[in-house]
Amino acid sequence: MLMDFQSLISSHPILQSIADAEEVVWYNTAHKPYEICRGALPVSSANIQDASDRLKRFAPLIRVLFPETVPAQGLIESPLREIPNMKALLCGAADAIGRLYIKMDSHLPVSGSVKARGGFYEVLKHAEELALANGILRDEQDDYLKLLSESAKSLFSTHKIQVGSTGNLGLSIGLMSRALGFQAIVHMSADAKQWKKDLLRSRGSEVVEYEGDYGAAVQTGRILSDQDPTSYFIDDENSLDLFCGYSVAGERLASQLSEMKILVDEANPLFVYIPCGVGGAPGGVSYGLKEQFGDNVHIFLIEPTQAPCMLLGIETNLLNKISAQDIGLTGKTEADGLAVGRCSSLAGSVLGKIIDGEITVADNRLHSYSRMLFESEHIFIEPSAAAAFHGPAELASAHSNSPLSAEFIKKGTHIVWATGGNLVPHEVRSDILKSEEGHL
Ligand SMILES: *Cc1c(COP(=O)(O)O)cnc(C)c1O
């Protein structure tokens, strides 16, 4: 416990409810117009452009490595789909939230989670740097299919990529690293699901298991990697590269919305709900969205009641200096991807300036949100991703302290960012959808 917990509570009364593991809806009353805070962020639009350009350079290689990306010309991207039946289940007859969509990062090619955005990006960037330094690529205009050559393979096979993960980041890093021929070592926290470890091992990654939580897996992984000059550590708590890979989602979503003729402006606000663990994925995605839509996008993060690390970090302004465990929470949740006790200070410093709010959700709702979506729309997402549905469910009911009027919320286009699910094995799905056996 933090020594000064009582004094923290007196300056941040909501901490009492958070410490009691109650579900809360928190509005970020400190957030300013985007033009005002934009210049103070530790990232710029040039970072997004650089990441976007790099992913385009790699697209011809991705097409060959992963043929399922051929229809998208080698870009790793996911559908945006309207889900009216789920909306009816969430809000009933009261038409409180405008139209409801799902951004299906749960179905991103290859690794089936949002981690494909940041995770793949950082592995590719590292591979590009090595290839340029070792004369495999002449320059950035060179033919990136050279990375499939025997000389590239033998270069990469002498290098290791390591990462600490609750599951999905490890999957993305491990699968992409192995596809390029790197050695991959994934340090998995106790929360990681068995099937994720099994899948990684079957594709040639080394998986190291920890008794402790995500923070412990990252810390040990980082130390081991730093001792080895041939090893590169992907650091979910601090990585600007991961963050930038995620941020490319902003321009991708903007073009999908315009293709679907969905207008976003002052009169037609966009609401986005993103599940948050350490913060890298929601941080990068949110930043990319803000760069596209400025004050017309309203972002809400969703965290489990036992692991609300980002809410704690932002509300107290202590960022990574406070943990869920410090206030007596367990940090344990069925939402494995969100089982993080301490947020990233990089992500938190951005998110605190740009999000509209945070909503926490109790574990006992997660499977039912997964089930409702599967029942109503035949889309399966994992519990960590289904957590996001608690966002529109809460915004649909009036809150006395809400700075957003019911009328404004109703005018909006609402997007739930589904962060994972497509690789979940059949037996595990059946467990999650238990009451729906026979419909599978
Ligand atoms: C990792 C993950 C998140 C959250 O991303 P962070 O970068 O950890 O905040 C959300 N949902 C799923 C399914 C994830 O795997």
The ligand as a Gaussian input file, in Angstrom:
#p B3LYP/6-31G(d) Opt

LIG

0 1
 C       -2.976000      -5.909000     -25.356000
 C       -4.425000      -5.908000     -25.482000
 C       -5.179000      -4.785000     -25.154000
 C       -4.609000      -3.509000     -24.584000
 O       -3.443000      -3.006000     -25.180000
 P       -2.308000      -2.363000     -24.253000
 O       -1.296000      -1.882000     -25.200000
 O       -1.796000      -3.428000     -23.373000
 O       -2.987000      -1.302000     -23.470000
 C       -6.541000      -4.874000     -25.295000
 N       -7.135000      -5.996000     -25.751000
 C       -6.432000      -7.088000     -26.101000
 C       -7.156000      -8.285000     -26.611000
 C       -5.062000      -7.077000     -25.977000
 O       -4.365000      -8.167000     -26.290000

